[in-house]
Amino acid sequence: MPDDIAPAETADNAEAVSEPTQTTETSDDSWRSSLSEELRDNPSFSKFKDVDSLAASYVNLQSHLGRDKIAKPVTDSDWDDVYEFLGRPESPEEYEVALPEGLPEEIASQFNDETLSSFKQEAHKLGLNADQVKSLIAWQAGSMGSQHDAYKGMVDESMEQGETALKAEWGRAYDQNIEFARKAFEEYGGEQLAAKMESSGLGNDPDVLKAFANIAKTTMADNDLAGPSSGTRMALTPDEAKAEASTIMSHPAYMDRHHPEHVSMVKKVQGLFNQAYGE
C-alpha cells in the first residue's frame, strides 16, 4: 500500500544523505591519514593544508641546504667563530696596513707603530676583518692628509696676504726690517727660537715680524743692524719717512729760504717723500 511504503523510503534516503556530510567535515585533514600514526599527529604538519603546501616547503628547504650559514652567536666563543668566518685574522698583528702615497710627513708620522698596534688590538676585539681595517686606516690617513693640505693652503694664503700688506707698510725698508727681525730672533731667542719660528710658520707672521723688527731697532746697536739700506742710512718705512719729513718741515730753517740749511732740508724732505710714496 502506498502509505506503508513511503515512510520506509524516506528513512533510507535520510541515511544515504548523511554519509557525504561526514566525509566533507574531515576532507581538510584527509591527506594526513596516509601518514604513519606517529607522524600523523605531529604539530609540525598542522600548518600545511594539503600535500602541495608540504611539498613546496620541502623544495624551499632543499634549495637552502648546502649553503654556508652562520648560527646565531650567543657566547663569546660563538662570536669568535663568526668573526673568523667573516675574515678576521687570528691575531691583531696579522692586519696589513697601507698608507696613501704622497701623504705629508706630518700626517704619516702620526701612524706610528704604537698607534697602529693600539688600533689593531681594538679592531680585532670588535671583529673587523682584514679588508675593513686596511680600508679604515687608509681612509683616516687620506682624510687627515686632505685636512692638512687645506689648512696649509689657508695658512699660505694668509701669509701671502700678510706679506703683501707688510711690503706696502714698510715700503723700501721691507728687506731691511725682515733682516732686523731675523737678527732679533737669534739675539734674544737663540737658534732654538729661530728654528721654532721657522717650523711653526710664526717666523713669517706679519705681526711677529713687525714686533721683532721694532725690538731690533730699539735695543740693538746700530753696528749690529746690518742689512739692506738706502746708501749709508737705515731705510725708513713710509710712516717713518713721513714722520721725519714732518719734523724737518716744522724747523724754522725749512721755512726760511735765506737760511743756510734751507736747501739741504728741502732735499732731505724730498728724499723722505720719495721713500714714503715710492717715487
Long-range contacts (C-beta under 8 A, 24 or more apart in sequence): 79-127, 82-127, 83-127, 83-129, 86-127, 86-129, 87-129, 87-130, 87-131, 88-124, 88-127, 88-128, 88-129, 88-130, 89-124, 89-129, 89-130, 91-124, 92-117, 92-120, 92-121, 92-123, 92-124, 93-120, 94-130, 95-120, 95-123, 95-124, 95-130, 95-133, 95-134, 96-130, 96-134, 97-133, 97-134, 97-137, 98-134, 98-137, 98-138, 99-137, 99-138, 99-141, 100-138, 100-141, 100-142, 100-145, 102-145, 103-141, 103-142, 103-145, 104-145, 104-148, 104-149, 106-148, 107-141, 107-144, 107-145, 107-148, 108-141, 110-144, 111-137, 111-141, 155-201, 159-201, 159-204, 159-205, 162-204, 162-205, 162-206, 163-204, 163-206, 165-206, 166-206, 166-209, 166-210, 169-237, 169-238, 169-239, 170-237, 170-238, 171-237, 171-238, 171-241, 171-275, 171-276, 171-278, 172-230, 172-235, 172-236, 172-275, 172-278, 173-234, 173-235, 173-236, 173-237, 173-240, 173-275, 175-227, 175-228, 176-227, 176-228, 176-229, 176-234, 176-235, 177-209, 177-210, 177-213, 177-235, 177-237, 178-209, 178-213, 179-226, 179-227, 179-228, 180-212, 180-213, 180-216, 180-217, 180-220, 180-225, 180-227, 181-208, 181-209, 181-210, 181-212, 181-213, 181-216, 182-212, 183-216, 183-220, 183-224, 183-225, 183-227, 184-212, 184-213, 184-215, 184-216, 184-219, 184-220, 185-212, 187-216, 187-220, 187-224, 188-215, 230-275, 235-275, 236-272, 236-275, 236-276, 238-275, 238-276, 238-277, 238-278, 239-276, 241-272, 241-273, 241-275, 241-276, 242-272, 242-273, 242-276, 244-272, 245-269, 245-272, 245-273, 245-276, 248-272
